[in-house]
Amino acid sequence: EQPLPFMTARLLTQASGPFARSGLIDAGRRHGLKPGFPVVSADGLAGRLVETGEAFARVLLLTDINSRIPVTVGRQGVRAILAGDNGPWPLLDFLGETVSVAPGDDVATSGVGGMFPQGLRIGRVVATGGSQTRVAPLARIDALNYVSILMYDGADRLVDAEDERPKPRAAPPKSNRGG
């Protein structure tokens, strides 16, 4: 795969605005940022951009109650949705009843839906039981100072129904009209 371009910004504030678990970074549209871009720390996925101003942008952290991320779990690639609940460890939702996940299983982005590239590290399963399977993020969400924003625009990619890997969109046909 080709490397994704990125930029690094400083996280200025946390937990203000319309989201309980969000932050403000010192980069925005003038730096080429758009809503939806993934935000990572050196350790793993921290969240995504939800608003961009000219010089600042808001990051929705993966622990926020409004955060939903398609993921794969463990070596078998079990699919689920990582759902924030404003606590320190988000939940795994939509796990099949016959699916088995265990503490220590790795959790990464699945790439399904094109929101995030496939394979971004998120965390590890730390608690299972009943209807609540929790994930400990690798990114230290409460201690973020600098983050990297991946210039990944899932809107420019399509998911192939057979293998679900992102595919570039085909260019529109060129017109034969003179002009």
N, C-alpha and C positions, 0 to 999 in steps of 0.2 A: 504494500500500500504506500501511497505517497504521503509524506509527512504533512500534517496540517499546519498552516501558518498560525501564529499565536502572538499575543502581546501580554505583557505583565503590567498589573496595576496594583495600587495600594487600596486595601479595604479601609475606608475611613470611619464608618459607623456601622452599628448593627442594631436590629430590632426597632426600627422606626418606620413609619409609613403604613401602607395598607396590609402588610404581611407581618406576622409575629416573629418569624425567623428569616430576616433578610439583612442585606447590607448595602452600602453605597460605596462604589469605587470611583477613583479619580480619572476615569476615561469614559468617553461617550461617542456620539456619532462622528465627531470630527476625527476620531481615531479609527473609524471604520466599523464600530460596533453596532450590532443589531440585536433586538430581542430574540431570544432562543439560543444564542451562542452558549455552549457549555463553559463552565467555570471550574477550574481544577486548582488544587494546591500541589505541592511537590509529592504528596502522599496519595492523592486520589481525587475523584469527583467531589466538588463541594456544592454545586448547584448550577443554575442557568440564569442568563440575563432575562429580566421580564420588562424592564423599561429602560429606554436610553434617552438621555438629554444630550445637549450639545457637548458638554464637558464631563458629565457624570452619568453613571448607570446604576440601576438597582439589580442586585443579585438575589434571587429566591434560593435560599439554602435548602438542601435536600431533606432537612429535618422539619421544614415548615409544613403545616397541615394542608396547604394547597399544592404541595409537591407530589407528583406522580411520575415515576420513571420506569419504563419497561426494562427488565433485567433478566439475566440468566444466572442460575445458582448451581455451584458445584461442577464436578467433572462431566456430569451427564447433561449439563446445559438446561436444567429445568427452568421453564419460563414462569415469570411472576411479575408483579408490579410492586416497586418499592414505594411505600406511601409514608410520608412524614406525618407526625401527629404532635408536633411542637415539643416532643421529648428528645432526649439525646440519641435514642436508637430507633430509627424508623422501622415500620412493619413490612413484612412481605405479604401482599394480598394476592388473591386469585391463584393460590397453589392448589393443584388438584388433590383430591382426597387420598389418592393412592400414591402420591408423590412423597418421596422420603428425602428430607434435607436434615443435615446434622450440624451441630456447633463446629465451627472451623471451616465450613464450606465457603468458598470465595463467591462474591457477588460482583457482577460487572454489567455494564450496559449491554443490551441485546442488539441495539441498532434497529429494532422493529419500529416502524412508524417514521423513521428518519430524523427524530428529534436529536438524538445523540449518535456519534459513531459507535460502531460495535467494539466492545472490549475495553472500555474505560473502566479502570478499577474503582470500585465503590467501597467495599468493606467485606466483613466476614459475619456469617451467622453466629450469634452469641447465645441465643435463647430460643428453644423450641418448646412446644407443648400447648395443648388446647388449640385455640384458634389464633394464637399470637406467636409468630416467628419473628424475632428481632434481629436487626443487623447493626453492628458497630461500624460506623464509617471509618475509613482509613484516614481521611482528612480530619484534622483536629478543628472541627467546626467552631468551637468557642475560642480558638486561639489563632484565627486567621489574621495575618498582616498583609501579605502579598499573595495575589492569585494570578493565574494565567487564564486568559480568555481564548478559547480555541475558535478560530474563524471558520467554523463549520456551519454551513447553512443547509440544514436538512431539506429546505424547500427546493433546493436545486438538485435534489436527488430523488430517485424513485426506488421503491423496493420491488425486486423481482419476486413474483409469487412462488417460484420454485425453490430458490435458495435464500431469499430474504437478505441478500447482500445489497447495499446501496449501489445503484447504477446511475451514471450521469444521464440526464435527459438528452434525448436526441435533439439536434439543432433543427429549427423549423426549415421547411424546404425553401430554397431560394427562388425568387420570382424570375421568370423569363422576360418580364417586361423591361423595356428600355427606359432609361431615365436618368 
